[in-house]
Amino acid sequence: MKRVVLRAILAAALPLSASAQDAGKVDRQSFMALSDSVAYELGKAWQMGHNCKRDFGNVSPPKAAGLFINYMKEAEVQKTMKNYEDGMHSKESAVCEQEELKAYLPALQTRLANYIKLATQHRRPYTER
């Protein structure tokens, strides 16, 4: 089940431009904007799971921050995680929407996989994390 959740998260978070896909590279500013979008989608997914009393611990705030720290400085992670919080708040008072959640997760999974592929070029050395 957790694998399905992670796949869904990966799918929904990447609005890729044709030029980014073609070149396989994205400049830092575009990468940061993409990261903000991914963070929002992860927060939204976590809250949707929480609303349905499902454990989406693999997209919890600490796990999301752990993903971003691989590619960003601490201050950038904190800024990006504000988007995660916005995503959570967007579904905070919602009731469990099981069908929406089922549709959302596969798309999020694909987007997250694409994000990770693009993020590789921005990976920080282990000693800087």
N, C-alpha and C positions, 0 to 999 in steps of 0.2 A: 504494500500500500504506500509506504514512504517513497518507494521508487517512482510510483505513479505521480505522486505529489511533486516530487522534484522534477520529473519530466514536464509536468504541466507548468510549473513555474518557469522552466527554461523556455517554454514556447511563447509565452505571452509578453515577454518583456523587451523585445527587440524591434523597434521600428527601424529597419535597415534601409538605407538609401541604395539605389542601384550603383552609384559610384563607389560606395563603401564595399558593397558586395563584389564588384568587379575588381577593384584594386586590392581587396583584402586588408586594407589599411584604413585607419581612421585617425584624424588629428586629435590632439589632446582635448580641445574644446568640444568637439563632437562626441568624443568618448565620454567626457564628463556629463554631457547632456543625456547621452544614452544610459549612463549609469543612474542618473536621476530617475529616468523612466523605468528602468529595471527595478530600482528600489521601491518606487511607488507600487508597481505591480506585485512585488513580493509582499509588501505590507498589506495590500488588498487581499491577496491570497491567504495570508496568515489569518487575517480577521475573518474572512469568509469561512475558513476551517474552524476557527474558534466559535463562530456563530452556530455552526453545525455540530459543536461538541466533538470535533475531530482534532487529533494531535498532528499538527503540521510543524513539529519542532525543527524540522530541517530547513524551515524558512522563518524561524523565529528571529527576533531582532539581533541576538548575539551571533547567530549563524550568518545572517545577511551581512552584518558588519565584518565578520570574519572573511567573507568572500571579498568585499570591497577593499579591505586592508592590503590584499595582495597586489592591488593596482594603484592605490592612492595613499597620500599622506594622511595622517590622523585627522587633520582639520578638514580635509576633503571628504573623508569618510563621515565625519559628523554632519557636514552639510548634506551629503547624499542621504544619510539616514533620516533627515528631516522629511525627505520625500517618502521614505518608508512609513513614517508616522502619518503623513498625509494620506497615504494609501489605506492605512489601518482606519483612520478616522472616516474615510469615505464609506466604509461598511460597518462602522462601529455600532450603530443602533439598528442595523438591519436584522431581519429574521433570517433563519437558515434558508438559503436558496439552493437546495441540493442540485437541481438541474442546472442552474447557472454555474455552480461550482464544478460539476462534471464537464461542462463545456469549456470552462475557463482553464482548467489545469493542463490539458494537452497543448493548448496554444501557448501557455506560459512556459511549458517545458521546452518547446522548440525555440522560443525567443531567448531563453536563458542559455541554451546550448550555443546559439549564434553569438550571444554576448560574450561567452567565455572564449570562443574562437577569436573574436575581435580583440578581446581584452589581453590576450597573450602578449601582444606587442608592447603593452603598457605595464607588464609584470615588474614589480619592484624586487630588487635583490633581497634575499631572505634576511640579511643582516640589517636592512632598513625597515623591516616590518615591526 
